Amino acid sequence: MHTHLRVRMGWSIPFFHYLYGYVWCSHVFMFELHFLKLESEALSLLL
């Protein structure tokens, strides 16, 4: 029972780590896109 639980934990931790990394990267990517959009709008106003 104990070893089975440890195996399950060993499987779930990398999965959650990957999921968290994916969510974090997607948020950073969306922020970058938003920032680039604002920057291009500001540049178009200047030009």
Protein Blocks (a to p, Z undefined) as FASTA:
>chain_A
ZZmmmmmmmmmmmmmmmmmmmmmmmmmmmmmmmmmmmmmmmmmmmZZ
